[in-house]
């Protein structure tokens, strides 16, 4: 996109259509549920499957602690070997440059990152560690464990969208208004160029500067 070599209208049409098709398999009014309500409904057995990440499991189990939950990768490809697990790091530790108590801060981080404490966090949050080690994953991740072990994963796409695009609102509006795929994708293309113009300009300048190196 930044190089002008493709468009979201070309690349995202299939996923937009498949996302729209999922609505037919959900409740009659899926938009009546907020995040908390959807977690509660699933915990109470009102649905057999829930299109959500494993991060929702702790909240679901606050309603139904004994619920037997497993996970699976969305079968987004006709070739099963091409399917990937979406996974992203959305939390991190940091010690600011101007921190007046750096040594104390590092001591806290050293404590939190001890293997036994990482394992406690994994057990509590049904999470996947970012630290290398011999950690045990929760049984709720059994269905996706092979993808993790084999590295068959891809980062969340929304980690790359400018926040000004409000992509979550765009997708919800697209689905709530009956799913005009062309209008949705056209707006996606337009907003990307609008809110990402500084990076697009840098890419253009870089390409011009290094054009003779190819």
Secondary structure, DSSP 8 states (H G I E B T S, - for coil): -TTSS--HHHHSHHHHHHHHHHGGGS-TTGGG--HHHHHHHHHTTS-S---S-GGGHHHHHHH-TT----------SSSGGG--EE----------TT-TTHHHHHHHHHHHTSHHHHHHHHHHHT---SS-S-----GGGGGGHHHHHHT-EE--GGGSS-GGG-HHHHHHHHHHTT--HHHHHHHHHHHHHHHTHHHHHHHHHHHHHTGGG-
